[in-house]
Amino acid sequence: MKYRTLIARMVLNKPKVKESEELSIEQTRAMLTYDGCGSFQQRVSQLQDLQACMKWRRVENENSDIWNIFCKLLSQQTIILAINSSYVDPLEQFDTQVKKIEECFRNVFSMPDIETLKRRQSNSDETDDIEQLYQTILTTFEDTLLILISKDLYKLQLLREMIIWMNKETRYLQERVMNIISRVLKYSSRKIKGCTSIDAPCMGQLAAELAILCSYQEIPIVIQASLAIYYLLSIVKYQNEELCGLLMMESGNYPSSVLFENDFTPSTFQRNNAVIAKYVGEYLPPHLLNDFVFGLLKKLCHPPPKTANQAATLLKLVLEDYGSKVTRAAKIVDYIHKKLNIESPHILKRALLRIVALLTRSFPQKVVFQLLDYMFPVDKSVLQMWQAVSSETDPSPIVLKTILIVLKGKPGEVEGSPSQKRFSLDDTNMMPVTAAQALCTLLPVPEYKKAAAQFFPELLIALILQLHYNSEMKLKKVEDQCFAQKALRLLLKSSGLQQVDCALQKKDCWHQFSNLIFHHYGVYIIAKTLSEYKFPQFPETLHYLYKLSLEGPRRTEDSVTTVIFLIELLNNFFKDPFPEEFLALFRTWVNDPNPTVSKLSLQKIATMSSVINKVSNVRDLIVCVLNSFPSKDKTVTIQAMNTLRRLLSEMDKVTYSTLCVQIAFSYFPLMDHAMPSIRAMAIRHFGELLKEMNQYTWMLKPIVLKALVPLILFLEDAEINVVKACKYTLNICAPYFKWSSLPVLQDEYYNFEVVVLSICNSLFNNYGNYITEIICSALVYLKNSRAYLRKGAVILVGYLAKLGTHLLFQDEIDIMLKAMEKVLSDEDPSVKRMADFTYMLFKEVSDEVMDNSLKQVFRRLCHLHHFKDMTLLYNYRGRERSDSCYELDEYKI
């Protein structure tokens, strides 16, 4: 009794209290509990007095160690509670309180047990006193926790910290620790009633600690742990019911004011993992269940083994039934990966891999993406985790679908604008390669073989593209075989196409993919071989390729592979012409930005020339070919002209006649193309069109007159093929100008000026009304960058003006003079000299026209034939060709 009286006097400063005065335990406890009233200085002064008393008592008492513990506890309690009432940052406040609570914890629970203390006492009075002091110390510690938690449930985190401290040191009074934890949780379960929200984020981690202790070897601790988890789940359940009630009120429904009773008791949880997993999984919301699982996972990876086994069992039970609530699957997988890379017992690795399998069951996409995100080449642990994924067969379609999404990407490609894309062998984006490696693990599994049948076309095309990308990046092969190739062969075998695989081996197909140049041929071999063996997946593959062709922008190589594969399948399973759906694709591909796609499509259209008259929309087909003429890629233009020529040679003449004008106009821009071979081809094909449409001269006459200028001027081209094409086409044009042929063009060597004079003569005799249009066309070439074309244009307009004096008006002459003025300063001396002469010629023509304008109009309207004797104006023999030239000095018209 004297200890309690002394404590009360020193702490509360009551000098009149006698030593014989009895105080109850509750009164003493009330005195010791700091309620936040009074100043901090008063509390410190009181403690100094108490410490002085303690110092005196130590001298005569063998329980000085217990008094020291009590003294330190009161001192720490003062600081903890003072901080709790301050305006310190909450996080800093909590960190400081944790450190102080830990000091108190180590002080208090390192005391000897009560029986040991009783045996140390010399008489019964001291035994009672020490028992009361012992109880007061424990109660003071508990009250400190209650005060903290009563103001902020967030500080329930302290209970978890206490369990961690307790597990580190077995000498602590574990039963007393668990008793305090259960009492604090009981108090908290009562306090939350009426609260609309509870901020206690530690509940999941605390539940994990308590769940392990529910199967402890000592029954007293099991009982206290069961009580604690009971109250913890009661708190969570109450919070869930409150939240549910608020949601119902928002929707207009009002829940019953009476809360449901718990359908479990504390004894239910004693050494019963199944029940713990059931109620924890059911009541904990996802964010708390994540913490619960993570807490158990850490227990699993750390000794002692018995605790690890307990954690493994609980994890298995929770993930099997409530795995869908564990939303942080990717983070858990990453944690497991780190632990697998550390030397660990086989049993631990097996337990961790089992967790990966269970997570795959609930979140296959998250698990797959996390595994694919590891740096290439992947380590042994990742391969083990893929093996674990393959053990779960139910989510196999989702797993393959997720891998397929990644497999369609391009390795080493940095996301961004096309100009920023690059290739690298770093881990920026090597996920597609890792995806192919994962398929090598999954496809041999029977269930995954079945799932692969659903995605055969997608996997086939994606793996073929990966072969190309691997070659493009010069990716090193593993065991002389890249993962994409190995996965593709496994796909063929798992899809019942073993014969195709063997045939591809014999054809040395895989060697084609090792060289980027022959990749397209490798794609052709695969498509051809599949067609030869009548692979049963043809309908799905054709449908997928068609769908792929209709989708938005793709990479260049994607388009090329799709076109090659589709063309080969159509060639082997359909007869020309193809169904309209596929013809529409080819019409689109003709003008694809990728020149390879355009050429492949044009080549395929060319093969349909024999059945062109059976095509329903032949006009659309011809127009799309014409639209590819202006392509920036020269090879596309050449292929387009060759394709058009093959189609026109077989086309029905009636249909041909409806298109001939449009086709003829399409050749005009190409006649002045920068590439000589295209110029020659355009001019010759124009002649072929005139030859085939000779029955429709009335329709084509205006077009021929428009084409006449380039046909004349390009006779001076340096390329012999262009010159031959011009001569060929001009002779075909002869009937349009009412001449049998141009004799001067029959010889290999001719005089260009004589040819111009001969043609001008024919024009004035038969088509004088078109003289203005022809002159305008010729003036355009005065601005051309090629000197020989400017020179030829000067000569042509000079003769047209001289011979057509009686047909030209003054305003027309003025335009010609202005155009010729720009050539007077030409950089080429011969052009400049001819321009000077022609300019003076225009001046003379202008004077003749001005002398009598009325007479000029009459002559223009009534002219029939107009003959002049004319000497060659320019004495220009043409570009140097040979020693043999024409000797003509004068030509009679």
Secondary structure as GFF3:
##gff-version 3
##sequence-region A 1 893
A	DSSP	alpha_helix	2	12	.	.	.	ID=ss1
A	DSSP	alpha_helix	25	32	.	.	.	ID=ss2
A	DSSP	alpha_helix	40	60	.	.	.	ID=ss3
A	DSSP	alpha_helix	64	84	.	.	.	ID=ss4
A	DSSP	alpha_helix	90	108	.	.	.	ID=ss5
A	DSSP	alpha_helix	114	120	.	.	.	ID=ss6
A	DSSP	alpha_helix	124	151	.	.	.	ID=ss7
A	DSSP	three_ten_helix	153	156	.	.	.	ID=ss8
A	DSSP	alpha_helix	157	168	.	.	.	ID=ss9
A	DSSP	alpha_helix	174	191	.	.	.	ID=ss10
A	DSSP	alpha_helix	203	213	.	.	.	ID=ss11
A	DSSP	alpha_helix	219	250	.	.	.	ID=ss12
A	DSSP	three_ten_helix	266	269	.	.	.	ID=ss13
A	DSSP	alpha_helix	273	283	.	.	.	ID=ss14
A	DSSP	alpha_helix	286	300	.	.	.	ID=ss15
A	DSSP	alpha_helix	305	322	.	.	.	ID=ss16
A	DSSP	three_ten_helix	323	325	.	.	.	ID=ss17
A	DSSP	alpha_helix	329	340	.	.	.	ID=ss18
A	DSSP	alpha_helix	346	362	.	.	.	ID=ss19
A	DSSP	alpha_helix	364	372	.	.	.	ID=ss20
A	DSSP	alpha_helix	380	391	.	.	.	ID=ss21
A	DSSP	alpha_helix	396	407	.	.	.	ID=ss22
A	DSSP	three_ten_helix	418	420	.	.	.	ID=ss23
A	DSSP	alpha_helix	431	442	.	.	.	ID=ss24
A	DSSP	alpha_helix	446	454	.	.	.	ID=ss25
A	DSSP	alpha_helix	456	473	.	.	.	ID=ss26
A	DSSP	alpha_helix	483	494	.	.	.	ID=ss27
A	DSSP	alpha_helix	498	506	.	.	.	ID=ss28
A	DSSP	alpha_helix	509	513	.	.	.	ID=ss29
A	DSSP	three_ten_helix	516	518	.	.	.	ID=ss30
A	DSSP	alpha_helix	519	532	.	.	.	ID=ss31
A	DSSP	alpha_helix	538	550	.	.	.	ID=ss32
A	DSSP	alpha_helix	556	573	.	.	.	ID=ss33
A	DSSP	alpha_helix	580	590	.	.	.	ID=ss34
A	DSSP	alpha_helix	595	606	.	.	.	ID=ss35
A	DSSP	three_ten_helix	609	614	.	.	.	ID=ss36
A	DSSP	alpha_helix	618	627	.	.	.	ID=ss37
A	DSSP	alpha_helix	634	650	.	.	.	ID=ss38
A	DSSP	alpha_helix	653	671	.	.	.	ID=ss39
A	DSSP	alpha_helix	676	692	.	.	.	ID=ss40
A	DSSP	three_ten_helix	694	696	.	.	.	ID=ss41
A	DSSP	alpha_helix	697	713	.	.	.	ID=ss42
A	DSSP	three_ten_helix	714	716	.	.	.	ID=ss43
A	DSSP	alpha_helix	720	732	.	.	.	ID=ss44
A	DSSP	three_ten_helix	734	737	.	.	.	ID=ss45
A	DSSP	three_ten_helix	743	745	.	.	.	ID=ss46
A	DSSP	alpha_helix	752	766	.	.	.	ID=ss47
A	DSSP	three_ten_helix	768	770	.	.	.	ID=ss48
A	DSSP	alpha_helix	771	780	.	.	.	ID=ss49
A	DSSP	three_ten_helix	781	783	.	.	.	ID=ss50
A	DSSP	alpha_helix	787	803	.	.	.	ID=ss51
A	DSSP	three_ten_helix	805	807	.	.	.	ID=ss52
A	DSSP	alpha_helix	810	821	.	.	.	ID=ss53
A	DSSP	alpha_helix	829	850	.	.	.	ID=ss54
A	DSSP	alpha_helix	853	862	.	.	.	ID=ss55
A	DSSP	beta_strand	869	871	.	.	.	ID=ss56
A	DSSP	beta_strand	890	892	.	.	.	ID=ss57
###
